[in-house]
Amino acid sequence: MNLVDLGATGLQVACEAVRDRARAAGAEVARVELVGLIPAAELRRCSAPFLAWTGIDDRRTVEARLVAVAGGAERGAPAERGLGSDRG
């Protein structure tokens, strides 16, 4: 699923709704896969049990990625393709 308004339907609410519907149908959700990054504010809205179930942590936030990219730039590493670079 693609969540486009995290304020209206947060990550935890959406994932738990899917899990509950799967259980009602006699199935289980094997895992949650986050494709991309999530704002740190949204991650803070999630409960510890939910985060443990999904395995999603603060390394998957937009903010953590920006820090990692900035840290690489400070050490002289080349900018990653598509992140503020006009090349390639």
C-alpha positions as CSV (number, residue, x, y, z in Angstrom):
1,M,0.0,0.0,0.0
2,N,1.1,3.6,-0.5
3,L,0.4,6.0,2.3
4,V,0.1,9.5,1.0
5,D,-1.3,11.3,4.1
6,L,0.5,10.1,7.2
7,G,-1.3,12.6,9.3
8,A,-4.7,11.1,8.3
9,T,-3.6,7.4,8.3
10,G,-0.4,6.7,10.1
11,L,1.9,3.9,9.4
12,Q,1.0,1.9,12.5
13,V,-2.8,2.3,11.9
14,A,-2.5,1.2,8.3
15,C,-0.3,-1.8,9.0
16,E,-2.3,-3.0,11.9
17,A,-5.6,-2.7,9.9
18,V,-4.1,-4.9,7.2
19,R,-2.8,-7.4,9.8
20,D,-6.3,-7.5,11.5
21,R,-8.1,-8.1,8.1
22,A,-5.6,-10.8,7.3
23,R,-6.2,-12.5,10.6
24,A,-10.0,-12.2,10.1
25,A,-9.5,-14.1,6.8
26,G,-7.4,-16.8,8.5
27,A,-4.0,-15.5,7.3
28,E,-1.1,-13.9,8.9
29,V,1.1,-11.0,7.7
30,A,4.6,-12.4,7.4
31,R,6.4,-9.1,7.4
32,V,6.2,-5.4,6.8
33,E,8.4,-3.9,4.1
34,L,9.1,-0.2,4.1
35,V,10.2,0.9,0.6
36,G,11.9,4.2,1.0
37,L,12.1,6.4,4.0
38,I,9.7,7.7,6.7
39,P,9.6,11.0,8.5
40,A,11.0,10.7,12.0
41,A,7.9,12.4,13.4
42,E,5.8,9.5,12.0
43,L,8.1,6.9,13.5
44,R,7.7,8.6,16.9
45,R,3.9,8.1,16.7
46,C,4.4,4.3,16.5
47,S,4.4,2.1,19.6
48,A,7.4,0.1,20.7
49,P,5.5,-3.3,20.1
50,F,4.6,-2.2,16.6
51,L,8.2,-1.2,15.8
52,A,9.4,-4.5,17.2
53,W,6.9,-6.4,15.0
54,T,7.9,-4.5,11.9
55,G,11.6,-4.2,12.5
56,I,11.4,-0.6,11.4
57,D,13.8,1.7,13.2
58,D,15.2,5.2,13.1
59,R,17.8,4.3,10.5
60,R,14.9,4.3,8.0
61,T,13.9,7.9,8.5
62,V,14.4,10.8,6.1
63,E,16.4,12.6,8.7
64,A,18.8,9.8,9.4
65,R,19.4,9.5,5.7
66,L,20.1,13.2,5.4
67,V,22.6,13.0,8.2
68,A,24.3,10.0,6.6
69,V,24.6,11.8,3.3
70,A,25.8,15.0,4.9
71,G,28.4,13.1,6.9
72,G,29.7,11.5,3.8
73,A,30.0,14.9,2.1
74,E,31.8,16.3,5.1
75,R,34.4,13.5,4.7
76,G,34.9,14.3,1.1
77,A,32.8,11.4,-0.3
78,P,31.0,12.2,-3.6
79,A,27.4,13.1,-3.5
80,E,25.1,10.2,-4.2
81,R,23.3,10.2,-7.6
82,G,20.0,12.0,-7.4
83,L,20.6,13.7,-4.0
84,G,21.3,17.3,-4.9
85,S,23.7,16.5,-7.8
86,D,23.1,17.9,-11.2
87,R,25.3,15.2,-12.7
88,G,24.3,11.9,-14.1
